[in-house]
Amino acid sequence: MTEEYDKKDRSGIQVIARAAAILRVLKDERGGLSLGQIASRVDLPRSTVQRITGALAAERFVIQDGKSGGIRLGPELGAFAEAANFNVVERCRTILNDITQATGETTDLAVLRNGSMIFLDQVPGLHRLRTVSSVGEVFPLSTTANGRACLALMPEGQARDLIEHETAGALSDTMVEALLGELQDVRDTDLAYDIDEHTPGISAIGFAFRDLSGNYHAISVPVPSLRFAQVRDRLETALKQARARIMHEFSAN
């Protein structure tokens, strides 16, 4: 009897692992994938993929894309993602407040979603002249401090793919290689910079981390460039201290 239950347990665990693998390959495919494409990427028979995606569809974890006809992530997973984002915001809020109190500058929290940085939370700065962005606003990866910080956490091949997709050929191979070289500097210092690159007149410093689900997040401080030089050392110190706290907070990574 015990052996029979052990076999059922192993079978159940295997199905969960296979379902998770399918969901992961769909994560960055907004247009969806066919059953054959999924089967190829997860190295499973097409019939197995069809059976598992059918069960996932019944729970609204996957749906069929109306345009491409492929299978993509469903609305139920969006609810889980929102819950996870809320959890990260709650856990980081005190740290954002402390950075702003220490520097007087605005502090942002963003998450990497579908190749862009999306703002989740912000603590406004204490100066009359300050930078403000709306929660939910979308920013690029390659020209922002928070985006570059996230790119630096990734394997180089993944970072290259995201950069090339975002810039759509606007950067030469030499420029892409130079940006990848800058990411190594970010890895060495744990801090990324945007000096008047994304928005003229605004400079920023940021660092990135991964939450317990493996999602990429970044905390950054944007500053009017006219006072960036005088506050840079203070920003770097505050962000390094914040990063140490974040690494402890999400120590399971």
N, C-alpha and C positions, 0 to 999 in steps of 0.2 A: 504493500500500500504506500509506504514511504517513497519507494522508488518511482511509483506512478506519479505521486505529487511532485517529486523532484523534476521529473520530465516535463510536467505541465508548467512548473515555475520557470524552467529554462526556456521553454517554448514561449511563454509570455514575455520574458525579458528580451528574447530575440526579436519578437514582434515590435516591442517598444523601441529597441535600438534601431530597427529598420525604419520605423515611422519617423524617428528623430532624424535619421540620415536623409530621408526624403524631404522633410521640412527644411533642413539646412540648405539643400541644393536649390530649393525654391526661394530662399530668403532674398537673394539679390536678383531674382528674375521676375520683374514686375509684369512682364507680358506672359509669363507662364511657360511651361515646358510640356511637350507631349509625353505620353507614357514611355515611348521608346527612348526619348532623351533622358528622362529620369532614370530609367532602367540602366542605361549606359553609364550614367554618372555615379550611381550608387552600387553598380555591379551586382544587380539582382535580375532574375527573370522578369519579363514583362508581365506575366500573369500574377506574380507576387506583388509587383508594384500596383497593378490594377486592383487587386484585392485590398491592399493597405490604403490606397488613396480613396477607394470607395468607402471604407470605414471612417477615414478622416473627413471626407465630404459630408457624411451623415452627421458629424459633430460640428460642421462648418469650419473646420480647421483648414480645409482647402476648398476652392471653388473652381469652376471652369470659366476662363476669361471669355468675355463676350465678343472680343475682337479677334484674338488669335486662336481661340478654341483650346488653348493649352490650359494646364492646371497651374493655379497659383495659390498663394496663401489666402486664407479666408478671413472674414471679419471677426471670428471668435479669437483668433490670435492677436488681432489688433487690440482687443480688450485686455488681453494678458500683457501686451506691450505697454499699454497706458498704465496699467497697475504697476508694472516694473519701473516705468519712468517716474511715477509718483513716489515710489519708494526711494529712488535715488535722489530726487529733489528733496524729500524730507530729510534724508541722511546728510545731504550736503549743505542744507540751508544755513546752519550755524557757521560752517566754514566760510561760506560766501560772506556772511555778515562780518565775520572777524577780519577777512581780507579788506573789506571796505572800511571798517573802523581803523585798521592799521595804516591804510594808504590814503583814505579819503576819496578813492576812485571807485567807479562802477565795477562790479564783478559779475561775470556771466557764467552760466552752466549750459552746455550744449551737448547734444547727442548726435552721433553719426547715423544717418538714415538714408538709404538709397543714394549713396554717393554725395551727400551734402550734410552740412552741419545745421541742425535745427535747435534753436534756443528753447530751453526748458524753464529757465528761471533767471532772475536778475535782481541784484541789490543795487539801487541807484547810488551814485557817488554823492559826496557831501559838498562838492564845489558848485558854484552857480553855472560855470561852464563845464559841462560833463557830457559823456556819450550815453545815449539811451537807445536800446533796440527792443522791439516787441517780442514777447514770448510767442513762439511759433514761427518767427522769421527764419528764412533759409539763407545760409551763407555758403560760399564755395570752400573747397578744401585747400587748393594750392596757393591761395593768396592771403589766407587768414592764419593767425597764430593758433587758434584752436584746431583748425583743419590740419595744419602742418604737424601739430603735436600728435594728432591721431594717426596721420600717415607714418610718422616716425615709429609708432608702436608696431606697425605691421611688417610682415616679410616684404622685402624689396619688390618682389614680383607683383604682389597685390597692390602695393602703393603705386607702382608704375602704371598698372592697368587703370586705377582710379584717376590718376593724373591725366593719362592720355584720353580717357573717356570724357573727362570734364573739359579739357582744353580743345578737344575735337580737331587736333592737327594744328592748332594755333601756335604751339611751341615746336621749335626744331628739336631734333634729337640731342643736339648739344645743350639746349636749354633744359630739356627734361633731365639729362644727366647732371646738370648743375644743380637742379632742384633736388634730385636724389642725394647729391653730395651734401646739400644743406641739411637734409634729414639726418645724416650721420652726426652732424654737429648738435642737432636736437637730442639725439640719443646720448651723446656725451655729456650734455649739460642738463637734460630733462626739461628744458624750456625752449619754446618756439617763439619766434618774433614775426611781427608784421609792421614794418616801418613805412607808413604811407603807401602801402601797396594795394590793399583792397579799397580803401577809401582815403583820398587825399585829405590830409589834415588830421587823420586818426592813426595812432600807432597802438600796438598791443603786445602783450606777453601772455603766454598760456602754457599749460601742461595738460597731458592726457592720462587717462586711466581706463581700465576695463572693469565693469561691474561684475557681480557674481554670475551673471548670465553670459559674460563674454562680450557685451556690447561696449563700443568705444564711446567715451565721454571726454569732455575737456572743460576745464575752468580757465577763464582768461580775464584779463583786465585791459580794457580799451581806454586810451587816454588821448585827449587833444595833443597833437604833436608838439605844439608850442611849449608845453611843460614836460614832455616825455623825458628829456635828458636829465632834468633835475630830480625826477622821482624814480628813475629807472632802478637805482640800487635798492630803494625801499620796496619797489614792486617785486624785484627778483627775490629778496629775502622773504617777503610775505608769501610768495607763491611756493618757494621751496619748503617753507614750514607747512603750508597747506597741503602740499603734495605728500609730505611725510605722514600727515594725519589721514589723508585719503588712502594711502597704501596700507595703513593700519586698519582703517575702516573696512576695506575690501581685501583683507589679508588672505582670503581663500584663493585669490589669484596668484 
